[in-house]
Amino acid sequence: MSLRRATMCPKLTPPEKLPGVGDLSQTALLKALRGEPVPHTPVWFMRQAGRSLPEYLAVREGVAMLDACADPELIVEITLQPVRRYGVDAAIFFSDIVLPLKAVGVDLDIVPGTGPVVAKPVATLADVEAIPDLTPEHVSFITEAVRGLVGELAGVNGGTPLIGFAGAPFTVASYLVEGGPSKEHARTKALMFGAPEVWEALMRKIAGISATFLQVQVEAGASAVQLFDSWAGALTPADYERFVMPHSADVLGRIGDLGVPRIHFGVGTSNLLDLMGRAGADVVGVDWRTPLDRAIEVVGPTRGVQGNLDPTLVFAPTDVMTARAAEIIDAGRAARGHVFNLGHGVIPSTDPDQLARLTEFVQSYPLA
């Protein structure tokens, strides 16, 4: 299946004018993201639409990951599956960090058991210049999928917001430079330190692609966005602030102009939380390694937090899991706003029934 369709992306309609979509501004998720009082702590899970769900495995059978991410009907179905099963307070758009690169023609694939693999890693300025800028026409299937989703979600639980999805410049750059997943990010850092002109060009290129990818989702109806910087924890604060933060700020700034809340999440970023917030986030995602009360102190009173139950605690007895969840909810009361989530994605072997119990517990936990 081609990721770039021949059809042109239609003129985008503002979300509030989309047919069948009601006012979602008073949902628990959007109130929490804006720092307003909520009826209950909103909850959703990263990777909630994924390999832990048998219905996901059924519809993905025989379908490559990037093909699934380019099929509007599959995107809608997969995104809706955890909302139907768990009754979570938000849907997260089903996609992949490298999908926009594939859409503009970068030769890459997602190899099962490995992850994204790039055929020709980026090393020179010419390599960067060979990557086209993303336009809405490259991803018309995204517009189609989002519009279908917001229409479906309008009728679920009185209206469920959709969170848009994109990879942050550093994490996407690491795949392009390394040629695939990396633990050390040695080539990435070598380029960043040793060829700053190439690095800057690459980060500007990816920032433009990520911003456009999010913009398409928002203008088609997404109510909020999350920028994933999965590998930013490999950086020192000084290097993040100098080499990365301006480009993440560029993405978040462009989306801020559209008036939707912005969540910024990274893994192993305890020492970067303040900077990630200052890059333009309304809410900072916190992984499980950082106590939530400490994270709240770091990000300050002007930003909310999201997180941060250890994903392995869903394998513990239910009372142990819910006791930890209660501690996190209690800590979250000190924040400007708190969205409950895991501290990273749902582990594929997770029991869906346990996530259902966790969702019910969080939504019913008293806030007073």
C-alpha positions in Angstrom: 0.0 0.0 0.0 1.4 3.4 -1.0 1.7 5.9 1.8 1.4 8.8 -0.6 -1.9 8.7 -2.3 -2.7 10.4 -5.6 -5.7 12.2 -4.1 -5.2 15.7 -2.8 -5.8 16.5 0.8 -9.1 18.4 1.0 -9.3 21.8 2.5 -9.4 21.4 6.3 -12.4 22.3 8.3 -12.0 23.8 11.8 -12.7 21.0 14.4 -15.7 22.9 16.0 -17.4 22.9 12.6 -17.0 19.2 11.8 -20.4 17.5 11.5 -21.6 15.5 14.4 -18.8 16.7 16.8 -20.1 18.3 20.0 -18.3 20.4 22.6 -15.5 18.4 24.2 -14.1 21.3 26.1 -15.7 20.2 29.4 -14.4 16.7 29.3 -12.2 15.6 32.2 -9.2 15.3 29.9 -9.3 18.8 28.4 -10.2 20.4 31.8 -7.2 18.7 33.4 -4.9 19.8 30.5 -6.0 23.3 31.0 -5.5 23.1 34.8 -9.2 23.4 35.6 -11.1 21.4 38.3 -12.2 18.0 37.1 -15.0 15.6 37.9 -12.5 12.8 38.2 -8.8 12.3 37.4 -8.7 11.6 33.7 -6.9 8.5 32.5 -5.5 7.1 29.3 -2.5 4.9 28.5 0.3 5.2 26.1 0.2 2.2 23.7 -3.3 1.5 24.9 -4.1 0.6 21.3 -1.6 -2.2 20.7 -0.3 -5.7 21.2 -1.9 -6.2 24.6 -5.4 -6.3 23.0 -6.5 -9.5 21.3 -8.8 -7.5 19.0 -5.8 -5.5 17.9 -3.8 -8.6 17.0 -6.8 -9.9 15.1 -7.1 -6.8 12.8 -3.3 -6.5 12.4 -2.8 -10.2 11.3 -0.9 -10.2 8.1 -0.8 -6.4 7.9 2.6 -4.6 8.2 2.8 -1.9 10.8 3.3 1.0 8.4 0.6 -0.2 6.2 -1.8 -0.3 9.1 -0.8 3.3 10.0 -1.7 4.4 6.4 -5.1 2.7 6.2 -7.9 5.1 7.5 -10.3 2.2 8.3 -7.6 0.4 10.4 -6.5 3.6 12.1 -10.0 4.3 13.2 -10.7 0.8 14.4 -7.4 0.4 16.3 -7.7 3.8 17.9 -11.2 3.1 19.1 -10.5 -0.4 20.5 -9.2 0.6 23.9 -11.8 3.4 24.3 -14.6 0.7 23.8 -12.9 -1.8 26.1 -11.7 0.4 28.9 -13.8 3.6 28.8 -10.6 5.7 29.0 -10.9 9.5 29.0 -9.0 9.9 25.7 -8.1 8.2 22.5 -4.5 8.4 21.2 -4.2 8.5 17.5 -2.8 5.2 16.2 0.4 5.9 14.2 4.2 5.6 14.4 7.0 8.0 15.0 8.6 7.3 11.6 5.3 7.3 9.5 5.8 11.0 8.3 9.3 10.1 7.1 7.9 7.1 5.1 5.2 9.4 3.7 7.7 11.8 2.2 9.7 8.9 0.6 12.4 8.0 3.1 13.4 4.4 2.5 12.6 2.7 5.9 10.6 0.0 7.4 9.6 -1.3 10.8 11.2 -4.7 11.3 9.4 -7.0 13.7 11.5 -7.5 16.8 13.9 -4.6 15.9 11.9 -1.4 15.2 12.4 1.3 12.6 15.3 0.6 10.2 16.5 3.2 7.7 18.1 2.0 4.5 20.5 4.9 4.1 21.3 6.7 7.4 21.7 10.5 7.3 25.3 11.7 7.6 25.7 14.8 5.4 24.0 18.0 4.5 23.1 16.5 1.1 21.3 13.7 2.9 19.2 16.2 4.9 18.4 18.2 1.8 17.2 15.1 0.0 14.4 14.6 2.5 11.3 16.4 1.3 9.2 18.7 3.5 5.9 17.1 4.6 2.7 18.6 3.2 -0.9 17.7 4.0 -1.0 16.1 0.5 1.5 13.5 1.7 -0.8 12.3 4.5 -4.3 12.8 3.2 -5.1 9.4 4.8 -4.4 11.0 8.2 -7.0 13.7 7.6 -9.5 11.1 6.5 -8.8 8.9 9.6 -8.9 11.8 12.1 -12.2 13.0 10.7 -13.7 9.5 10.9 -12.4 9.1 14.5 -13.7 12.4 15.9 -17.1 11.6 14.4 -17.1 8.1 16.1 -15.7 9.4 19.4 -18.4 12.1 19.6 -20.8 9.3 20.5 -18.6 7.4 23.0 -19.1 8.1 26.7 -20.7 11.4 26.0 -17.8 12.5 23.8 -14.2 11.4 24.0 -11.3 13.6 22.9 -8.6 12.5 20.4 -5.0 13.1 21.2 -2.7 13.7 18.2 0.7 12.1 18.0 4.1 12.9 16.6 7.8 12.1 17.3 10.0 14.9 18.6 13.0 16.0 16.5 15.7 14.4 18.6 14.1 11.0 18.7 13.2 11.0 15.0 16.8 12.2 14.2 18.3 9.4 16.2 16.5 6.8 14.0 17.6 8.6 10.8 21.2 9.0 11.9 21.7 5.6 13.6 19.8 3.7 10.9 17.7 2.1 13.6 17.2 1.8 17.4 20.3 2.6 19.5 21.1 2.4 23.2 24.2 4.7 23.1 23.1 7.1 20.3 26.8 7.4 19.5 26.4 8.3 15.8 23.7 10.8 16.7 25.8 12.6 19.3 28.8 12.5 17.0 26.8 14.3 14.4 25.4 16.7 16.9 28.8 17.6 18.4 31.0 17.2 15.3 28.9 18.5 12.4 26.6 21.2 14.0 25.6 22.6 10.6 24.3 19.2 9.5 22.6 18.7 12.9 20.8 22.0 12.8 19.6 21.4 9.3 18.4 17.9 10.2 16.6 19.2 13.3 14.9 22.0 11.4 13.8 19.5 8.8 12.3 17.1 11.3 10.7 19.9 13.3 8.9 21.1 10.2 7.7 17.5 9.4 6.5 16.9 13.0 4.7 20.2 13.2 2.9 19.6 9.9 2.0 16.1 11.0 0.4 17.4 14.2 -1.2 20.3 12.4 -3.0 18.0 10.0 -4.4 16.0 13.0 -5.5 19.1 14.9 -7.1 20.8 11.9 -9.0 17.6 11.2 -10.3 17.4 14.7 -7.8 16.3 17.3 -8.4 18.0 20.6 -4.9 17.8 22.1 -1.4 16.6 21.0 1.5 14.7 22.5 5.0 15.1 21.3 7.1 11.9 22.1 10.8 12.4 22.8 11.5 8.8 23.7 15.3 9.1 23.6 15.9 12.6 25.0 17.0 11.0 28.3 20.3 10.2 26.6 21.2 13.9 26.8 22.6 16.2 29.5 20.5 19.2 30.3 23.1 21.5 28.8 23.2 19.6 25.5 19.4 19.3 25.4 19.0 23.0 25.9 21.5 23.9 23.2 21.0 21.3 20.5 17.4 20.0 21.0 15.1 22.3 23.0 14.9 25.0 20.3 13.5 22.6 17.8 11.0 20.9 20.1 10.0 24.5 21.0 9.4 25.2 17.4 7.1 22.2 17.0 5.2 23.0 20.2 5.0 26.7 19.3 3.4 26.0 15.9 0.8 23.8 17.5 0.2 26.3 20.3 -0.9 28.7 17.7 -3.8 26.3 16.9 -5.1 26.6 20.5 -5.0 23.0 21.6 -3.2 21.7 24.8 0.2 20.2 24.3 1.8 17.3 26.2 5.5 16.7 26.0 6.8 13.2 27.1 10.2 11.6 27.3 11.7 8.5 28.9 14.5 8.8 31.5 14.1 12.6 31.5 14.1 13.3 35.2 16.9 15.9 34.7 15.1 17.5 31.7 11.6 18.0 33.0 11.9 21.7 33.6 13.4 22.3 30.1 10.8 20.1 28.4 8.1 22.2 30.0 9.9 25.4 29.0 10.0 24.2 25.5 6.3 24.9 25.3 4.4 22.1 27.0 1.1 22.7 28.8 1.6 19.3 30.5 4.8 17.4 31.0 4.7 13.6 30.8 6.6 11.9 33.7 8.1 8.5 33.4 7.9 6.0 36.3 11.4 6.7 37.5 10.6 10.1 38.9 8.3 10.5 41.9 5.4 12.6 40.8 5.6 15.0 43.7 9.2 15.8 42.8 8.2 16.2 39.1 5.5 18.7 40.1 8.0 20.8 42.0 10.3 20.8 39.0 7.8 21.7 36.3 6.3 24.4 38.5 2.8 25.9 39.0 2.1 26.9 35.4 2.2 23.4 33.9 0.4 20.2 34.5 1.8 16.7 34.7 0.9 13.3 33.2 1.8 9.9 34.6 3.3 7.9 36.1 2.5 4.4 37.3 5.3 1.9 36.6 4.0 -0.2 33.6 5.1 -3.4 35.4 2.7 -2.8 38.3 -0.2 -4.0 36.2 1.3 -7.4 36.7 1.1 -7.1 40.5 -1.9 -8.1 42.5 -4.8 -5.7 41.9 -4.7 -4.3 45.4 -1.0 -3.5 45.1 -1.5 -1.8 41.7 -4.4 0.3 42.9 -2.6 1.3 46.1 0.2 2.7 44.0 -2.3 4.4 41.7 -3.9 6.0 44.7 -0.5 7.4 45.8 0.0 8.9 42.3 -3.5 10.5 42.2 -3.0 12.0 45.7 0.3 13.4 44.7 -1.2 14.8 41.5 -3.5 17.0 43.4 -0.6 19.4 44.0 -0.2 20.0 40.2 -1.8 22.6 38.1 -3.5 19.6 36.4 -3.0 15.9 36.5 -3.7 13.2 33.8 -3.2 9.7 35.1 -1.1 7.5 32.8 1.6 4.8 33.0 5.1 6.0 33.1 5.7 4.5 29.6 3.7 2.4 27.2 1.6 -0.6 27.9 3.7 -3.8 27.9 2.4 -6.2 25.2 1.9 -9.1 27.7 -0.4 -6.9 29.9 -3.7 -8.4 30.9 -6.4 -6.1 29.4 -8.7 -6.9 32.3 -6.2 -5.5 34.7 -6.0 -2.2 32.7 -9.8 -2.2 32.9 -9.7 -2.5 36.7 -7.1 0.3 36.8 -9.2 2.6 34.7 -12.2 2.0 36.8 -10.2 2.6 40.0 -8.7 5.9 38.8 -12.0 7.3 37.5 -13.8 6.4 40.7 -11.1 7.6 43.1 -12.4 10.5 45.2 -10.7 13.8 44.6 -11.9 15.5 47.8 
